């Protein structure tokens, strides 16, 4: 016989506590399809209505991040009270501060400062006026000068047809390179031993097309002969400085199929692998090249040397 604190559940056919019987009547008995459906619907409602946290954006650890907190409010000064007219009908003047002690050398100092401001360095001014940036940008603007595309004359066109590896160099660079080549051939200009070794090492790397890892192992493989051989980056920087040319950044295919220069300059997609040239930057939203490489026009210089 069931106790007084027990009740009969018509769904389970058991004597249970009154609280349990009411729960079974409300949501169903354990294991019933009704109870399972109610629990699943409660879970779906909980997942649909919960607040999802905003995922943080990409953080670049090599970039200086400014504080995200708002700047402090500027201090607001209380307005000064209006000046009341005096008894004699004159406006009141502000009280003067303590008088400074007289300085006998104040006048000569002021005259010296005035003369220093009036004096202009003529040589520096002439040097500033000779700068080529004044031809392309105004004095008050900090923008870079626009590059001027050089149109070669007939003589230079004939030289470029005979020596196609000079294409892309300006007339000034070609004449400078030829002048240095003539001096080297005549024996008037010679590189020191260390610079000559660097040029020969870079010429060897370009000619054999070895990797940077293999190039760095030469000093360890031959410590007595090549112990002072610098790394690949130092060799490339020194060779660039000796040649007088800066590296040129060119866009290329992400799979290194083609370089977007020459006859492929107008393309925006590789015709071998159908990969695009640009991709959207997730930080700025602008298009950026997917892969670039540096081209150092030192081959004409090595040909002349």
Helices and strands as residue ranges (DSSP letters): E 6-9, E 14-17, H 18-27, H 33-49, H 106-118, H 122-129, G 132-135, H 154-162, G 164-166, H 171-186, H 193-208, H 212-216, H 218-221, H 223-226, H 232-243, E 248-251, G 262-264, E 278-280, E 287-289, E 292-295, H 299-304
